[in-house]
Amino acid sequence: MNQVTLRQLKTFVTVCKQLSFIGAAQELFLTPPAVSMQIKQIEEEVGLTLFERSSKSVQLTQAGEVLLTHAQAVFQQLRDAEVALDAIKGVEGGRLVIGMVTTAKYFLPSILAAFKEQYHAVDILFFEGNRDQLLEKLSAGELDLAVMGRPPAESEMMSQSFAPNPHGIIASMQHPLAHKKNIPVAFFNQMPFLVREQGSGTRAAMESFFKAYDVEPANAMVMNSNETIKQAVMVNLGLSFVSLDTVRMEVSLGRLAILDVVGLPVVKHWHLVQMRKVQSPAAEAFSRFMLTNRHKPACFEH
């Protein structure tokens, strides 16, 4: 194993995660042949086959499973070393890796700009994804912190709420319901809705709300982008249940309407989530900054 490099180990771990050489290549910004070559080099070094390959799937062998356990431990040790070294440097430097659900991009950059004014030497890296993706990356140690709406149930994670996150139903200004008052929830039974993908916190909030009223809207279209949903609603392709932070500008410009629905808005909360472990000085400073300032994204009132 003396000749195996960290780069090769990272490639190996990524293939294990993706169970796809093509998927690993895309994540690592490499070509599939480059990924295959690095795996071949590790296999030649250890003298064992790490993956069972077929035209349809990639599966770990027993040797691959053993190596994966130790490779993950290596990278965890490196992350722990980075935290310890950052502690020596203090908050003057260090790196902060933050994940956010797509909805949070409408307010989180302004918070980070204020944080950078105070801690200008901290390097900040972003990852944007849905809730399930963030939890996976937190568990893998790839994120220091994550901002999401629905807090995790995992015991190894801790979360703290820092701001309200109101949800409601939006429509185009031309929609017949745009100017109605006190719309009953039952009215939306089988009405076409544009919805986020499974794994999205917004999708879960929508399903929970309608289930409480025994209402089942029709999923007219599934979209994994808030921007795409807003554009589709504007041209009257359907209604949508969204975090109202995402439509602040469009409502103020008269391009979208927030429907006056009985029981809405549902006010959830934004949460800052992290693993239950020693955090780097930069991560601790950001947590204190968020909770001290208590940034409050704009709420909408009908």
Secondary structure, DSSP 8 states (H G I E B T S, - for coil): -TT--HHHHHHHHHHHHHT-HHHHHHHHT--HHHHHHHHHHHHHHHTS--EEE-SS-EEE-HHHHHHHHHHHHHHHHHHHHHHHHHHHH-TTS-EEEEEE-GGGGGTHHHHHHHHHHHSTT-EEEEEE--HHHHHHHHHTT--SEEEESS----TTEEEEEEEEEEEEEEEETTSTTTT-SSB-GGGGTT-EEEE--TT-HHHHHHHHHHHHTT---EEEEE-S-HHHHHHHHHTTS-BEEEEGGGGHHHHHTTSEEE--BTT--EEEEEEEEEESS---HHHHHHHHHHHHHT--------
